[in-house]
Amino acid sequence: MTFTIQQTTKKDAGLILQFIQDLADYEKLAHEAVATLEDIENTLFGDKAYAECVIAYEGETAVGFALFFHNYSTFLGKPGLYLEDLFVKPAYRGKGYGKALLSHLAKLALDRKCGRLEWSVLDWNTPAIDFYKSIGADPMDGWTVNRMDVAAMQNLIKL
C-alpha cells in the first residue's frame, strides 16, 4: 500500500474530530474531549487558523494524524513547532507511520527555520516515551506543564 501525508482542508474537519476522539479514548480522557465539528472548522480553517493538521493515509484509508502550531523560544530567538496531538490507529501501529509523521513535522520545522520541535507525553504512556527516545527526543526533566481552564482564567482576571 502507498503511504502519504496530506495537509488538511476544511472538508477534513470531521475526520480530524474523529481522530481527536480516538486519541482521547486511548488516553482515557474522553470526558475532556468536548470539541465540536464547528470548533474544528472555525479554529483550524476559519479567518484565523490557530493550528494546522496533517493526515496520514495508507492507500485511501486515513490511519493517523498530527495537529501542531507555532510557539516561540525567546532563548533561541526563533519560532518552534509544538505538536499537540499525534495518533496512529492501533491496527496501523508498528509500520513506521508515527515516525513518518514526526519526520514530516521535523522537515516542516526546519523549512520554517524553527529552532525546536516539542510535544508533551503522558507519563504513563511508556510505549510512546520509548518510541520518542528511540528517534532522538530528549525528555525535559525538571519542567512541569501548567494549565488554566476558562474558570481559572476568569478567576485570575478578577484578582
Backbone hydrogen bonds, N-H to C=O, Kabsch-Sander energy under -0.5 kcal/mol:
donor,donor_aa,acceptor,acceptor_aa,energy
4,T,57,Y,-2.3
6,Q,55,I,-2.7
8,T,53,C,-2.3
12,D,9,T,-2.5
13,A,10,K,-1.8
16,I,12,D,-2.6
17,L,13,A,-2.5
18,Q,14,G,-2.0
19,F,15,L,-2.3
20,I,16,I,-2.4
21,Q,17,L,-2.3
22,D,18,Q,-2.5
23,L,19,F,-2.7
24,A,20,I,-2.5
25,D,21,Q,-2.3
26,Y,22,D,-2.3
27,E,23,L,-2.6
28,K,25,D,-1.4
29,L,24,A,-3.3
30,A,24,A,-0.6
32,E,29,L,-2.2
33,A,29,L,-0.7
33,A,30,A,-0.9
34,V,32,E,-1.4
40,I,36,T,-2.2
41,E,37,L,-2.7
42,N,38,E,-2.7
43,T,39,D,-2.7
44,L,40,I,-2.1
45,F,40,I,-0.6
45,F,41,E,-1.4
46,G,42,N,-0.9
49,A,47,D,-0.5
50,Y,43,T,-3.3
50,Y,48,K,-0.5
51,A,43,T,-0.6
52,E,68,F,-3.2
54,V,66,A,-2.4
55,I,6,Q,-2.6
56,A,64,G,-2.7
57,Y,4,T,-3.2
58,E,61,T,-2.7
59,G,2,T,-4.0
59,G,57,Y,-0.7
61,T,58,E,-2.1
63,V,56,A,-2.9
63,V,61,T,-0.5
64,G,56,A,-1.2
65,F,87,F,-2.4
66,A,54,V,-2.2
67,L,85,D,-2.4
68,F,52,E,-2.4
69,F,82,Y,-1.9
71,N,80,G,-1.8
73,S,78,K,-2.9
74,T,72,Y,-0.7
77,G,73,S,-2.0
78,K,73,S,-1.3
80,G,71,N,-2.0
81,L,116,R,-2.3
82,Y,69,F,-3.5
83,L,81,L,-0.6
83,L,118,E,-3.2
84,E,67,L,-2.0
84,E,82,Y,-0.8
85,D,67,L,-1.8
87,F,65,F,-2.2
89,K,63,V,-3.0
92,Y,89,K,-2.4
93,R,90,P,-1.3
95,K,92,Y,-0.8
100,A,96,G,-2.1
101,L,97,Y,-2.3
102,L,98,G,-2.3
103,S,99,K,-2.6
104,H,100,A,-2.3
105,L,101,L,-2.1
106,A,102,L,-2.5
107,K,103,S,-2.4
108,L,104,H,-2.2
109,A,105,L,-2.9
110,L,106,A,-2.4
111,D,107,K,-2.8
112,R,108,L,-1.8
113,K,110,L,-1.6
114,C,109,A,-3.1
115,G,79,P,-2.6
116,R,79,P,-0.5
118,E,81,L,-2.5
120,S,83,L,-0.6
125,N,122,L,-1.8
126,T,124,W,-2.0
129,I,125,N,-2.4
130,D,126,T,-2.9
131,F,127,P,-2.1
132,Y,128,A,-3.0
133,K,129,I,-2.4
134,S,130,D,-2.0
135,I,131,F,-1.0
135,I,132,Y,-0.7
136,G,133,K,-1.6
137,A,132,Y,-2.4
141,D,139,P,-1.3
143,W,140,M,-1.2
153,M,149,D,-2.3
154,Q,150,V,-2.7
155,N,151,A,-2.4
156,L,152,A,-2.2
157,I,153,M,-2.1
158,K,154,Q,-0.7
158,K,155,N,-0.6
159,L,155,N,-0.6
159,L,156,L,-1.3
